[in-house]
Amino acid sequence: MRFGLVHRLMTDALAALGVLAIVSTAALSPWTNALLMIGLVGALLIPERWQSRPVLRHLASAGPLAIFVIQAARLVAGRPMLDVSVEFAALLQIVRLATRRGAAHDQQIIVLALLHFVAGTVLGGGLTYGLCFLGFLVVAPGALVLSHLRREVEGNYRQGARDRTGLPVDVPRILRSRRVVGRGFLAATCLISVPIFLFTATLFILFPRVGLSLLLLNHPRPGRMVGFSDRVDLGDVGALRTDLSSAVALRFDIPDLPDPRPSRMVLRLRGTAFDAYDGRAWLRTQTERRAAERAFPGSDLYPLVRPPDGEKDRKATFDLESLDPPVVFLPPHTVAMQIHLPSQPLLNDALTLQRGPEGEVRYAGESARGLRYDVYLDRERTPVTEVLTPHDRARYLALPPSLPSRMGGLAHAWTDGLPNDYAKAKVVEEKLRTQYKYDFGSPSGGTKQPVDHFLFESKRGHCEFFSTAMAVLLREVGIPTRNVTGFVGGTYNRFGRYYAVRQADAHSWTEVYLDDPVHPGWHTFDPTPPAGAQPLEETTGALVYMRDLVEALSQRWNRYVVGYDLRTQVHLFEDATRQYDRFRAQTGLNRGLLGYLTRAPVVAALLLATASVAYVVWKRRRRGGKSGEKPAPKSPAEKRLESAAALYRSLDGALMVQGIARPAALPPLAHAEHLRLNKHPLADEILSLTQLYLEARFGGVCLTPEATREFERRVRTLRSTRLEPPDRAVSQPPASSATRATPG
């Protein structure tokens, strides 16, 4: 493996991982991500021989300044500071990759990659960041070692270094060499990542998670969900279930389901509702929200209908992603909910629930970054009694004056003669389900009266047309209704053992108020045909298998790494303490003196004291003489090398006395040959002594005591020799800074 090629590959890998880490955590637009990736690939593909061209040299100096000016202008224009900063950091790395020249620039690339990972950590990276970080741990040690080695080689070359034969160091030949970097070297440097990872993981687990929101910038921008804002336009909603992405909106699990679990579950998760229809859009006339009542002060349990009953109620767990607006989605027959409170950051507001109009529940605080909660479901499905006031009944019966009269005629034709409101609602639901077709791309959305066009012209549309048509037709015959938006269910993830509800599973249905003599209240009806009233994601196939695996890993990463907070940390230590106490009880170590010595604090103190003593002993042994021990005797080879070096130091001193000192960057043999080439009177003697030194230093020749004394005698003679003034001075090598030889 060529030294230069391996070094470039490892440096490129480190830079690419850094850019991916910071881009994946910032939630940039798809176009921005695509442009950054294209720029990164282009910079990596530029051949090294091109990077000395004038165009790239100008880009190296003017590129960062131009990027700074452009990004500053975008910031002034109103672009988010986080996006601008991330783009600037990625573009700076791309320019450095495209214009690098030598090891100095490679070290800058490594530093930028490290800063990218620091920024990704602060931004709260997801699974992609985690994978990039693992790659960084593996690649970084080798890249740092090779970068340092290349910088040393290039630095010596610029200083005019020569090898043992006196020839200049050929840096390109070293970079092409296959002997510098081998498989063992790469394996050893990559294995350094194992102790680094273990140390990092230990520090991550043990270090207190204080949660300073002033320093944490991991506030991901929530995706705005069509259908959950304060207005839903039939024309803008369009294909509500195709315009939205397949990203997971929430996950839920119901523990007591039978095995094997169904691949799809139809479960209407209610989000928000609307009471006013103006002919094209649904609106809310009531906007007041109030804090939800807790079971008791400081509790995380919120009774919505009544307090939960452990024997009668069924429990389900939900994990809601960050959406805008922060609506809480609840299944039918929910009587209470309990939120999972994270550790309260010092500078953030507390997490609370708010109850809004039409039965809506929202959460606030903690910067609205998603919510984990449990819901308690009434197994007996007891109806909730709710009496409408005359004012509220008028709201739920209001119709726009521009509504065509034939819609009223159709409503009466379908419902006249039926005995009660429930029968009328069922027949309207059945008519819409069977006589109209579910279609993502209905042409009715662009008309002035979309529901009228849907009922009499196109007779096809998405769920919003079906729910709106039913609500309007029932209002025509005096039955209060409202339009509801939420999710229709999810698909089962076999790896995470939960149901994934995606943004494309958004749905709309109708709630009808029935004047039941015993339990008057709202009842759910779904007029959408079954093909459009269930989750549409595929549940089989290789791609689905990989999708479920990646989503499960991402969920585990977000919960146990990104979501690792002080509360989780305390629970972890409490669980470990309980396990240790159970072990002591099972082995009988909790009685008598052993019961005291094996207590967790005592064991921790003993381990700490043992580690401290071991460290002190190790340091004393390393210092050797300070601990009173004699240093280890030197081997014959070490003594021979030290003796040869001492002999040449005496020869060096004699050369300085004669005014022909050897330059620091010039090897001894080259200096002696240079003196001989310039016919210095002492050149022959200096060359003879230098060759003796080289034989003893590198040739394995062991000088006898007599030879050593003879060498020292000749050096003393050389030092005391007085020369006549020469006709001309002996020239020095170009790299030498020594003075010319002068007469004694």
N, C-alpha and C positions, 0 to 999 in steps of 0.2 A: 504494500500500500504506500503510495507516494505521500510524503510528508505534507507538501503544499496542498494536494487535493483533499486529504483527510481534514486538514485544518480548515479549509474553505467550506467543506460540507458541514462540519460541526458548527462553525460560526453561522452559516446560513440557516441551519436548523434552529439554532438558538434565536436568531432574529425573527424567523417565521413564527415560532411558537410565541414569542413576545407580542408580535402584532396580532396574532389570532386571539391571544388571551385578553388583550385590551379591547379589541373590536367586539368580541363575543359578549363582553360584560356591559357594553355601553348601549345596546339596543339601537344602533343606528339604522337608517333606512336601508332597504335592500339595494338601492342604486348606489348609495355610498359604500356599502360593504363590497359590492361587486367591483367598483372602481378601485378601492384600496387593494383588493385581492389581485386585480389585473396589474396594478402598479408594483405590487410585491413580487409577483411572478416575473414581470419584465426586468426588475432590478436584479433578481437572482440569476437570470439567464444571460446577463451581459458578460461576455468573456473578459477575463482578467487583462488580456493584452489591450483591450479597448479603453481601459479606465485611465490611461495616460493621455488620451486625446484632448485637444483644447476644449471641445464642447463640454465634455464631462468635467473638466477642471473648472470651467466657468459655472457649471451647474452646482458644483461643490461649494463655491463661494457665494453665488447669488441665490441659489435655490432656497436655503433656509430663511433668508431675509424675505424673499418673495412670499413664501408660505406664511410667514408670520404676519406680513401686511395683509394678505388676503383673509386669513382667519380673524385678524383683529377687525377688519371691515365687516365680516359676517357677524361677529359678536355685536358690533355697534348696530347692525341692521336688525337685531332681535333674535338671532339664533341662540339656542340654549348653550350656556357656557360649558356644560359637560360635553356636549357633542363637539363643540369647537376644539376643546382641549384634547379630546381623544383623537380627532382627525389630525390635529397638528402633531401629536406624538407619533402617530403611525406614519404620516408623510415624512417626518424628519428621519425616521429609520429607513424609509424607502430611498430617500435621497442619499443617505450615507452608504447604503448597500450599492447603489448604482455608481458612486463616485469614489469608492474606497481605493486607497493605494498604500499597501504595506500593513505591517502589524499594528502600527499606531492607530490607524482607522479601524482595524478589526477590534481592538480593545474598546474603542468608542461604541462600536456596534454592540458588544457584550454589555457595556454599561447601560445603553439605551434599553436593551432587552430586559435587564434586571429592573430598571425603572418601570417598564411596562407591566411586569409582574407585580410590582409594588402597587401600581395604580389599579390593576385588576383585583388585587386583594381588598383594597379600600372600597372599590365599587361593589364588592360582594359577588364574585364570579359564580357562575353555575357549573354544570357538569363539564361543559367545554373548557372552561378555565381550569377545572380540576385535572382533566386529561393533559392539557398543556403544561400545567405545573409539574406533573409527574415526568413528562418528557424533559422539562427544564432541569429537574434534579438529575436525570440520567446523563444529559448532554453537557451540562455546564462544567463539571470538573475537567473533562477532557478538553473542552474548548478553551478554558482558562490556561491549562498547562501548555497546550500547543501554541496559544497566542503569546504566552510569556517566552517560550523557547524561540519562536520566530522573531520576536522583538530583539532578543539577545543576539541572534545570528545576524539580523540586519544592522543592529547597532555596531557590532564589531566590524562588519563590512564597511560601513561608512567611516570608521576610524582607521582604515587601512590595515586591518589585521591580516597576519600571514600564518600559514600552517607550519608544521615542524620542518618541512623542507624549505621554508623561506618563501613559498609562493603565495600570492594573494588568495584569500578565502573566496571560493566560488559559490555565492549564495544561491543562484538558480540551480546549480548542481545539487546543493543540499536539499532544496525544495522538491527536486525531482527524485531524490533518493528514496529507496524502498526499505532502507535499513534503520531509519530513525524511528518510524512508527510501525509497530507490529500488532498482531492480534492480542498478545499478552498485555501490551501497554493499554490498548483500548479497553480490554476487559477489566484491568485493574482500575483505571480511572472511572469507568462507568459504575463499578461496584462501590466506589466511594459514596455514591448516592444512597446506598442502603443505610449506613449509620446517620447520614444527614437526614434522611426521611424519618428514621426512628426518633432522632432528637427533636425534629420539628413536630412530629405527632405527639410526643410526650409533652412538649412545651404547649402545644395547642390544647391538650386535654387539661393540663394542670394550671395554666395561667388563668387568673380570674377574669371573667368576661364582664367588664364593667359597663360596656355599651355606651360610650360617649357619642351622642349623635352629632356633636360639633365636628368630630373627626370622621364619622362614618358618612359617606356619600352614597351608600347603596340604597337609593330611593328609585327603583325602576319605574320608568314611566308606564302607567297602567294603559292597557289597550282599551280604547273606547268601544263599548259594545252597543251596536244598533239595537234599539228596542227597549232599553232600560233607562233612557234619559227622560226628560219631562215632556217629550213630544215624539210621536211615532207617525211619520208620514207614509201612507201606503205606496206612493210613488217612489220615495227614497229608500224604503225598506227593500223593494225589489225582491230579489231572490234572497230572502233572509238567511237561508241555510246554505247558500253557495258563495255569497260574497264574503262570508266570514271564513277564517282560516281553520285548519284542523288542529290548532293549538289547544292544549288542555285548559279548560276554564276552571274546573273543579274536579275533585275526586271524592268518592264516598264509599263507605263499606257498611254493610248490615251484617253483624256477626252471625246471626242464627239462620242464615240461608242454607238450604240443602246443598249437598255435594253430589255430583259436580254442579257448579254454579252455571246458570245460563249465560251464554256469550253476550246477549243483549238484555238489558232491563229497561222496561218502559216505566218511568217514574217521573211524574210531573213535578218539577222543582219550581215553585212559585217565586218570582222575583218582584214584579211590580204590576200595578193595574192602573187603568185610566177610566174616567167617568164621563168625559165629554168628547163628542164626535162632531166635527165641523164640516163634514162632507168629503174631506180628503185626509185628515189626520186625527189621531187621538191625542187628547190633552188631559191635564189634571187641573181641576178648578180649586182643589185644596192642596196647599203646599206646606202647611205647618208641620213641624216635627218636634218631638219631645223625647227626653231621655227615657229609655226603657227602665222599668222598675226591677231592682234586684230582689233576690229572695231575702237578703238581709244586707245591711251596709258592709261594703267591702267584698261581697260575694261575687263570683263569676258565673252564678246561676241566675237565669232570667225566666221567670214564669210568664209565658205569653198568653196562655188560657187558664192554666192552673199549675200548682206545683207538681213536679213529677212524682210518679208512684213506681217504685222499683218492681213491684209484683205485676202491675197491670200494663206498664208502658214498655215499649220496645225502644232500644237505643241504637242510633246510627251515628257514624263519625264522618265529618265532612272536612275537606281541605280545600279552601277556596283560594284561587290565584288572585293576583292584583288586577282588578277590573275597574273601569270608570263608567258610571258611578259605583261606589262601593256598596252594592246591594247584597244582602244576605239571602241565599236561596234556600227555601224550606219545602219539604215534602208535605203531602196532605196529612191531616190529623196530627200536626205538630202542636204539642201542648206546652213545651218549655225547651230552652236551649242553654247550653253551658259552653262558654268560650274558653279556649286554652290561652291563658295569659302568658306572654313571654316576659323575660326579665325587663323591668321598667327602666329604660335608659334615663340617665340623669337629666337630660335636657328635652325629652320628648313628653308629649301629653299622654295620659293614660288611655288605654283602649276601652271604649264604651260602645254601647248599642243605642240606636235611636229608632223610635217607632214613628212612621209617617202615615200619610193618608192611604186609604184603600188597603190596609193591612200590610204595608211595606215595612221592612226592617232593614236598616243600614248600620254600618259600623263606622266609627270615627276614632282618630288618634293613631299613635304609632305610625304616622305618615301614611296610613291606609295602604299597607303593603301586603294585603292578603289576610286570611283569617282561618284559623282552625277551630272547629266547634263541634259539639255533640248535640243531637236533637233527640227529644223523647217523643215517641209516637204512641198515640192511644190505640191499643190493640182492639178495643171494643168499638172504635170509630164512632164515638158518641157525637151526635150533631151539636154544633155550637150555635146557641141561640143568640140572635141579633135582631133587634127591632128597629125598623127604619122610621125616622121622623118624617113628617110630611115634606120638609125641605129636602131631605136626602132623597126621598122617593122621586121628587120632581127632578133632581139632578140626574138620576139614573134612567129617567124616561125622556129626557130632552133630546130633540132631533133638530137637525139644521133645517131652516125654512126652504132651502133650495132643493131639498130631497125630492126626486120625481115621485109622483103620486102612484105610479104603477108598482112601486115597491110595497106600499101599503096594501094594494090589492092582492099582491102575491102572498103577503103575510096572512091576510084574512082567508084567502083561498086554501091555504095549508092548515090553518088552525081553527077556523069556525066549526062549531059543533063538538069540539073536544071538551071533556068534562072539567079539566083543571089546568093550572099553569104548568104542572110537571108534564102532563101529556102533550101540551103544546110545545114545550121546549124539546121533548124527545122527538116529536115528528119533524120539527125544523132541523134538528141535528141529523136525523136519518135521511131527510131529503137532500141536504147538502152533501152528506157522505156518499150517497149512491148516485145522484144525478149530476154531479159536477166532478171534474177531474183535477187532480193535484198536478200543478205545473210550476216549475221554478221561474219560467220566463213569461208570465202572463202579460198580454198586451193591454190589459185594463189599467195598469198603473199610470199610463200617460194620458188618460182621459180626464175630462172635467168631473165626471161622476164615476169614480172607479168601481164602487160596489154595484151600482146600477148596471154598468157595462159588464161586470163579472156575472151578475145574475141573469141577464137577458141576452147578452151578445156572445162574449167569449166562453163563458161557462167553464173556465179553468183559471187557476191561480194558486198562489202559495198560501200558507197557513193563515197569514194576516187577513186575506180576503175572506176565508171561511169564517174565522172568528168574528170579524167585523160584520159580515152579512148576517150571521145569527143574532148578534147583539142588536142590530138595527131592526131586523124583522120582528124580534120579540118586543122591542119598544113600540113598534107600530101597533101591537095588540095589547099594550098596557102592562107589560111585564118588565120590571127593572133589570138591567143588565150592566155589565162592565167588561172591558177587554183586558186580558191578562197576558203578560209575557214572562217567559222563563226558559227552562230547559226541559226536554222531553225524556231524558234518561241518559244512559251511557253504555259503553262496551267494556267487557271484563278484561282486565290485565292479569294474565296468569302468573307473571313474575312478582308484581307488586301486590297481588290479591286485593284489588280494589276495582271499582267501576270508574272509568275515565269519561267525564262529560266534556265534550269539546265545544268550541265556539260555534261550530257548524250545527250543533244539536239545539240551537236556540229555537224556540217554538212559541206559538200564540194560541190561546184558547179562550173560552167564554165562561164567565161566572154569572149565574142567573139567581135572582132573589125569589124564593118561593115562600108564599104566605102559609106555611104549614101551621095548623092550629096548635100543635104541641111544641115544635122546634122551628120557628121561622128563622130563615137565614140563607146564606149563599151556598150554592151548589155548583159543582164543576161539570161543564159539558165541553166536549171536543168535537166539533163538526168536521174537522179535517179528515179526509180518507185515511185508512190505516197505513197506506204506503208512505204518507208524509208525516205521520204522527208517531214515529219511532226513530231511534238512532240510525243514521245512514252509513256509518263507517263500516268498512269491511272487518270481518272477524277471523278470517283464515288467509293463509298464504305466507310465503317467506318474508315479504315486506312487512306484513302485519306482525310477524314474529319478531323481526328486528325492531320495529317501532315500539312494541310493548317492552322489549328489553331495555331500549334506550330511555323510554319514559320512566320505567321503574327505577333505573339507576339515577336518573335525574331527580326523581322524587326523594329517593334515599339521600342523595347528596344535599338537596335543599333542606331536608328535615334535620339531618344529623351533622352536617358540616356548616352550611350557611346559617341554619337556624339554631346552631349550638350556642346557647345563652347561659346566663348565670343560673337560671332555674334548672335547666337540664343538667348543668354541671353539679349542682347541689344534689339533685336526684341520683346522679351517677355515683357520687361519693356515698350517699346514703345506702344505695343498693349494694355497693362493695362492702360497706360496713356490716350490713345485715348478713351477707354471704359469709363474711369472715367470722362473725359471731356464731352463725349456724355451724360452721366447720369446727369451731372450738367446742361447741356443745356436743357435737357428734363424736369427737375424739377425746373428750374428757379433759381438755386443756383449760377449762373455765373454773377449776376448783383448786383451792389451796394456793401455794406460792406460784405455781404455774399459771393459775388464773390471773394473778397480778402481772407476772412477767410477759404474758402473751396478750395483754390488752393492746389494742391498736396504737394508742399514743406511745406506750412503752416500746413496742417493737419498732415504730418509726424512729424514736429517739436513738435506740440501739443501732439501727441501720445507719443513721446519720453519723453517729459517733464512729462506727467502724469505717465508714467511707472516709471520714476526715483523717483518722489515724493512718489508713492505707495511703492516702494522698501525701501526708507528711513524710512517711517512710520512703515513698517513691521519689519525692523531691530530694530528700537527703542522699539517697543512693545516686541520683543523677549528678548532684554537686560533688560527690566523691570526697574530696579533701575536707570539706566543711563538716562532714560527719565523722571524721577521724580515721577513715579508711584510706589506705594507699591506693593510688590509681593503678589500674591493671598494667602489667609490664608490656612494653612494646615489643612487637615481633622483629626479627632480624631484617625483614624487608623494609619495615617502617624506619628502623635505625639507619639503614643504607640510604634511603631516600632523603632523610633529614640531613645526613652527613654530606651528601652530594649537593643539596641546596645550600648548605652553609659554605661549602667551598666556592660555589659560584658567586655567592654574595660577597666574599672577599675579593674575587676577581672583578666584580662590578665596582667595588670601592676603588680598586687600583685604576680602572679605566677612568673613573671620575677625576682621580688625582692627575692623570695624564691629559685631561681635557677632552677625552673622546668617549664620554658617557653614552651608554646604549639607550636609545629612546624606549619608553615604556611599551609602545605598540609593536616594537621590532624584536623578533626572536633572536636568541643569542647567536646561532649559527649564521643567520643572515647578516648580523652586524659584523661578525668577524670576517665574513667573505667580502663585505663592503669595504672594510679597512684594507684588506689584501688587494682588492681591485684598485684602490687609490694609492697603493704602494706606500703604506704607512710603515715606518721603520720597525714597529713592534707587532705588525700584523701577523707574521708567522708564529711568534710566541703566543699571541692571543688566540689564534686559530687552533694551535696545538692544545692549549689548556681548555678551550671550549669543547673540543672533541672528547677530551678525557671526561669532562663534566657530563656530556650527553651520553657517553657509554655507561657511566655510573648511574645516571638518572633514569635513562630509558632503555639502555641496552642490557641491563642485568649484570654488569661487571661489578664485582665487589673489590673496592680498593683496599689494599693491605695497609697496615699502619705506616710502613715505610713509604708506600706510594702516596699516602695522604700527607706525610711530612714533606715529601719531595714537591708535591703540588703547592703546599703552603710556602715553601722556600722560593719556588719560581715566582709566585705571586708577589712576595716581598721584594724580590729582585726587580720585577716589572714595575712595582710601585716606586722604587727608589731610582730607576733609570732616568738620567737626564739627557735630553735630546738637544742637538744643535738646531738653531732656527732653520726651518725648511725654506726652500725657495718659494714654495706656495703652500697654502693651507690645504689640509685634507678636507674634501667636501663631505658634508653629512647627508644622510638619506633625506628625501623630501619630508617624511613624516617626523623627523627628529626635531626636538626643540633644544638639544644640547649645544653648547658652545663649541667652536672649532678647537683643534689641538693647538696648544701654545707651547713655546719653549719652556723648559724647566728653569 
